[in-house]
Each structure stands twice: as structure tokens, then as C-alpha cells.
Amino acid sequence: MNTEISWEDAYKNATEPLPWDIGTPAPELQSAFQELDMAGRPALEIGCGTGTNAIWMAEQGCKVVATDLSATAIETAKEKAKTAGVVVEFAAADILSEGAVESESVDFVFDRGVFHVMAEGKRGLFALRVASALKNGGYWLCLAGSKDELRENPDNGPPQLSLAEIIDAVEKSFEIHRVERSNFTLPNGAMHVAWVVLMRKR
Ligand SMILES: C[S@@+](CC[C@H](N)C(=O)[O-])C[C@H]1O[C@@H](n2cnc3c(N)ncnc32)[C@H](O)[C@@H]1O
């Protein structure tokens, strides 16, 4: 997908859920929660889209803040949280802006397909913003498209990063706790290779 896309336009003009909006919580998020015993602890989702994963974290007893650039996505997410009967502090905000999220306020940050849409020159800043939101020793779980997937047309699927590109942007602020290979499975059945990177704030 082209990273120059206007996210707000994409959500506003959509007549059906966007390709990444699978409507079920990410299994990688569920595993990390179990591994780290995160239920009940303050959490942040960056680029939450229509809120499925933020709502799932709230259902685990977490105080959740969730942000997205798109006001339309945030409105949909608020409706979904209401229907689910959970409280999530949703906000339309650019994570790259200073002060978008309160400093050292959460134990866990989740991003699914957001770090990977950042232009190369913005990835370090993104990692700094994540680190700033986390308490000391907090964790960031990042799901990102992988360059290990061979594609004829690179735009035909999520952006693709090498592990070296990810590590280069995050290593100053994070130690790598675990890296796995997984897939983004889309509602149309398409599968794209993904990195699952669990990091701990230094
Ligand atoms: C590929 S979508 C993934 C959405 C959601 N995480 C999911 O899995 O359904 C990328 C999301 O990141 C959001 N986004 C892009 N740049 C952002 C930024 N600088 N700050 C906050 N959100 C951003 C977009 O609006 C979009 O909802």
C-alpha cells in the first residue's frame, strides 16, 4: 500500500471494512498478553483504526488509550466500544506529535501495521514516541510487513521492512525481547508475511 495515502480519506470513503480491518483481535496480541501477564495494566494502541484490538485490551481489564490519525476511524471505534460495553480513551492524534500521549503512562504499547507505514526518516521518531509513552521496562509489540515476502508489485500488500530496518530504528530506545515470523491474514484470504517484534524499553 502507498504510504502517502490520506488515512482519513480512506476511512471516510470506505464502503466496506478496509483490507487490514479484520474485525477480530490479533492472535499475536493475545499471546503477548498471556506471556507478559498484561491483563489489568495500562495500555496504549497506536493507529488503532476502528478499535478492535483496543477494545479487546479493555475487555482484559486494561485502562486503554488508543489513538489514530483518522477522526472517522476514531468515531467508528467509539461506537464499537459502546456496543461492547467497555471504556477506551480514544483520540484522533498523530503519534509523531509531541504530547500526543501522556509520558510514562502505560506498561504496554501495541501497533499493528502502523510503524511499518512510517517513512524511513520518521521511524526513529516513532520509536521515541513509543518509548516516551511507556513506563520504564514497558513493552512494545509491533506487527510489521516483512521484506521476506517476495512480491512482483511491492504496492500489492502492506509495506515491507527488513528486520535490520526495524532494529536500526528502535535499538536506541528498545532491547529486542523476541522476534517471530507471522502473517497478516486478510478477510479476502490473502496472506502477507509479517514480523512480530516484542521490545522492552531500555
Ligand atoms: C494499516 S492501518 C492499521 C489499522 C489498525 N492498527 C488495524 O490493524 O486495523 C494503519 C493505521 O495507522 C494510522 N496512522 C498512520 N499514521 C499515523 C500516525 N502518525 N499517528 C497515528 N495513527 C496513524 C492510520 O490512520 C491507520 O488507521
The ligand as an SDF file (V2000), in Angstrom:
LIG
                    3D

 27 29  0  0  0  0  0  0  0  0999 V2000
   -2.7170   -0.2830    8.1030 C   0  0  0  0  0  0  0  0  0  0  0  0
   -3.7370    0.6600    9.1550 S   0  0  0  0  0  0  0  0  0  0  0  0
   -3.8590   -0.4030   10.5890 C   0  0  0  0  0  0  0  0  0  0  0  0
   -5.0050   -0.0250   11.4900 C   0  0  0  0  0  0  0  0  0  0  0  0
   -5.1510   -0.9070   12.7320 C   0  0  0  0  0  0  0  0  0  0  0  0
   -3.9480   -0.9740   13.5050 N   0  0  0  0  0  0  0  0  0  0  0  0
   -5.5970   -2.2940   12.3500 C   0  0  0  0  0  0  0  0  0  0  0  0
   -4.8360   -3.2410   12.4990 O   0  0  0  0  0  0  0  0  0  0  0  0
   -6.7420   -2.4120   11.8800 O   0  0  0  0  0  0  0  0  0  0  0  0
   -2.6320    1.9350    9.7230 C   0  0  0  0  0  0  0  0  0  0  0  0
   -3.3150    2.8950   10.6910 C   0  0  0  0  0  0  0  0  0  0  0  0
   -2.3550    3.8120   11.2060 O   0  0  0  0  0  0  0  0  0  0  0  0
   -2.9500    5.0870   11.2950 C   0  0  0  0  0  0  0  0  0  0  0  0
   -1.8480    6.0620   11.2970 N   0  0  0  0  0  0  0  0  0  0  0  0
   -0.9990    6.3220   10.2740 C   0  0  0  0  0  0  0  0  0  0  0  0
   -0.0910    7.2510   10.6450 N   0  0  0  0  0  0  0  0  0  0  0  0
   -0.3840    7.5720   11.9400 C   0  0  0  0  0  0  0  0  0  0  0  0
    0.1790    8.4840   12.8850 C   0  0  0  0  0  0  0  0  0  0  0  0
    1.2290    9.2590   12.5560 N   0  0  0  0  0  0  0  0  0  0  0  0
   -0.3760    8.5780   14.1090 N   0  0  0  0  0  0  0  0  0  0  0  0
   -1.4550    7.8000   14.4360 C   0  0  0  0  0  0  0  0  0  0  0  0
   -2.0280    6.9230   13.5850 N   0  0  0  0  0  0  0  0  0  0  0  0
   -1.5020    6.8150   12.3510 C   0  0  0  0  0  0  0  0  0  0  0  0
   -3.8780    5.1570   10.0890 C   0  0  0  0  0  0  0  0  0  0  0  0
   -4.8730    6.1260   10.2110 O   0  0  0  0  0  0  0  0  0  0  0  0
   -4.4250    3.7240   10.0540 C   0  0  0  0  0  0  0  0  0  0  0  0
   -5.5920    3.5800   10.8140 O   0  0  0  0  0  0  0  0  0  0  0  0
  1  2  1  0
  2  3  1  0
  2 10  1  0
  3  4  1  0
  4  5  1  0
  5  6  1  0
  5  7  1  0
  7  8  2  0
  7  9  1  0
 10 11  1  0
 11 12  1  0
 11 26  1  0
 12 13  1  0
 13 14  1  0
 13 24  1  0
 14 15  1  0
 14 23  1  0
 15 16  2  0
 16 17  1  0
 17 18  1  0
 17 23  2  0
 18 19  1  0
 18 20  2  0
 20 21  1  0
 21 22  2  0
 22 23  1  0
 24 25  1  0
 24 26  1  0
 26 27  1  0
M  CHG  2   2   1   9  -1
M  END
$$$$
